């Protein structure tokens, strides 16, 4: 008897979408916290010249303008450096130091558009909404205590943070 059935599904090897995810080790909660603290400290260092104005409020107005210009340029340069690094490797300065990176849930590279718009811009926009924003900004990082270790911005962007 002939076993040919024109209605059977094709014999194709299908890779499980979660296979690469299970191979990659999720970054630890403490490591992720350390990375964001390092990133925050780098931005604080870039803005530190503005502390001169806070420490010395008697400074003449014309002397303040170059300081604010320097702070703006340092902040912009640091932001661009982080965007380039995130685009190429999925790592910010803090993530690079602690050897973790952002990838898609299937293990593929997370593009700059996904990282910037879905992981940074949309949560920042939600965080700016009166009343709702502060609650969102508090709850977002608390989601890391799920078993999946994914914050709300990870869920929005379909990303995970893994050991590099």
C-alpha positions in Angstrom: 0.0 0.0 0.0 1.3 3.5 -0.9 1.8 5.8 2.1 1.7 9.0 0.0 -0.7 11.6 1.4 -0.8 14.9 -0.5 -2.5 16.5 2.5 0.2 15.7 5.1 2.4 18.5 6.5 5.8 18.8 4.9 8.8 17.0 6.4 10.8 20.1 7.4 13.2 20.5 10.3 11.8 23.3 12.5 14.0 24.9 15.1 12.3 25.8 18.3 12.2 29.5 18.8 13.2 29.1 22.4 16.2 26.9 21.7 18.7 29.7 21.5 17.1 31.4 24.5 17.7 28.3 26.6 21.3 28.2 25.5 22.0 31.8 26.5 22.3 32.4 30.2 20.1 35.3 31.5 22.0 38.1 33.2 21.6 38.2 36.9 19.5 40.8 38.6 22.4 42.2 40.5 24.5 42.4 37.3 21.7 44.3 35.5 21.4 46.7 38.5 25.2 47.2 38.5 25.2 48.0 34.8 22.5 50.7 35.2 24.3 52.1 38.1 27.5 52.4 36.1 25.6 54.0 33.2 24.0 56.5 35.6 27.4 57.3 37.1 28.9 58.0 33.7 26.0 60.5 32.9 26.5 62.0 36.4 30.2 62.5 35.6 29.3 64.1 32.3 27.0 66.6 34.1 29.4 67.2 37.0 30.7 70.6 35.6 27.2 71.9 36.3 27.9 71.2 39.9 30.3 74.1 39.8 27.3 76.4 39.4 25.4 74.7 42.3 28.5 75.0 44.5 29.2 78.6 43.5 25.8 80.4 43.1 27.6 83.8 43.0 29.2 82.9 39.7 28.5 85.6 37.0 25.9 84.8 34.5 28.2 85.0 31.5 30.5 82.5 33.1 27.7 80.0 33.5 26.9 79.8 29.7 30.2 78.0 28.7 29.7 75.5 31.6 26.2 74.6 30.4 27.5 74.3 26.9 30.2 71.9 28.0 27.7 69.9 30.0 25.4 69.7 27.0 28.2 68.5 24.7 29.5 65.9 27.2 25.9 64.6 27.7 25.3 64.4 23.9 28.7 62.7 23.3 28.0 60.1 26.0 24.5 59.5 24.6 25.9 59.0 21.1 28.7 56.7 22.3 26.1 54.6 24.1 23.8 54.5 21.1 26.6 53.4 18.8 27.7 50.7 21.3 24.1 49.5 21.7 23.7 49.4 17.9 26.8 47.3 17.3 27.0 45.0 20.3 23.8 45.5 22.3 25.8 46.9 25.2 26.0 50.2 26.9 29.1 51.2 28.8 27.8 49.6 32.0 26.7 46.4 30.2 30.1 46.2 28.5 32.0 46.5 31.8 29.8 43.8 33.4 29.8 41.6 30.3 26.1 41.5 29.6 24.1 42.4 26.4 20.7 43.0 25.0 19.3 40.4 22.5 16.0 39.5 21.1 14.1 36.7 22.8 15.1 34.3 20.0 18.8 35.2 20.6 19.2 37.4 17.5 20.7 40.9 17.6 18.4 43.6 18.9 18.6 46.5 16.4 19.1 50.1 17.4 15.6 51.0 16.5 14.2 48.3 18.8 16.5 49.3 21.6 16.0 53.1 21.3 12.3 53.3 20.4 10.9 50.3 22.3 13.3 50.0 25.3 14.1 53.7 25.9 11.7 56.1 24.2 8.3 54.4 24.8 9.0 53.7 28.5 10.3 57.3 28.8 7.2 58.6 27.2 4.9 56.6 29.5 7.1 57.7 32.5 6.3 61.3 31.6 2.6 60.9 31.9 1.3 62.6 35.1 0.2 60.3 37.8 0.6 57.1 35.7 4.3 57.8 34.8 5.8 57.6 38.3 3.9 54.3 39.0 5.1 52.9 35.7 8.7 54.0 36.3 8.6 52.2 39.7 6.9 49.0 38.5 9.0 48.6 35.3 12.2 47.6 37.0 10.4 45.6 39.6 9.3 43.2 36.9 12.9 41.8 36.9 11.9 39.7 39.9 9.8 37.5 37.6 11.3 34.1 36.8 12.0 35.4 33.2 14.0 38.4 34.6 12.3 40.7 32.1 11.3 44.3 32.9 8.3 45.9 31.3 10.6 47.6 28.7 12.0 44.1 27.8 8.5 42.8 27.3 7.6 45.8 25.1 10.7 45.4 23.0 10.7 41.5 23.0 14.3 41.5 24.4 16.2 39.8 27.1 19.5 40.6 28.7 22.1 37.8 28.7 25.6 37.2 29.8 27.8 38.1 26.8 
